[in-house]
Structure formats: structure tokens, C-alpha cells
């Protein structure tokens, strides 16, 4: 039968693991949001379409979403992206197409 100390230690271990997972989730969410921003700017699409494109790139390349997001964010600074991600990103953006035209609205 567990003692109070064992139960307390188990509870502390569980809480520490939960804190670690929450910290990782916050970092992951930030990277994904940044990658969506890059896709939005690159493809001139809405944030919802940017999310869809990012998710589809992950699915079609069989690379975890967070890893794809990290590569896309890093590409913004390095200009380097693996060819399979570039090709899939281009395909997905072509499929979803720009939803907004860049530049000022037409004059009446």
C-alpha cells in the first residue's frame, strides 16, 4: 500500500510532467502560428487557408506539423527549405490559390 510520501511524490511527478507538456504546447503553437503567417504572406491567402495549407503539407509529406512549421519559419531567415516541402507547399498554394489580390483596390 502506498504511503502518503509516495502519493505526494507521484503527484509532484505528474504535475511536473503536465507543466513540461504545457510549455512544449505553447512553443509549438507559437511556431505553427508563425508558419501560418509566412504561408499567408507567401501565398496571399487568408489565415484559415494558411492553416489548411500548412496542415496539408504536413499530411502529404508525412512530416509532423510542428516540424514543417519550424522549417517554414526558418526558411524566412535562411532561404533554405527541403525540396519535398517546397514542392508540396507550391502544390497546395496552387490548389487553394490566392484569395486576395495584392495591392490597392481598383479605382471607380
Secondary structure, 3 states (H helix, E strand, C coil): CCCHHHHHHHHHHHHHHHHHHHHHHHHHHHHHHHHHHHHHHHHCCCHHHHHHHHHHHHHHHCCCHHHHHHHHHHHHHHCCCCHHHHHHHHHHHHHHCCCCCCCCCCCC
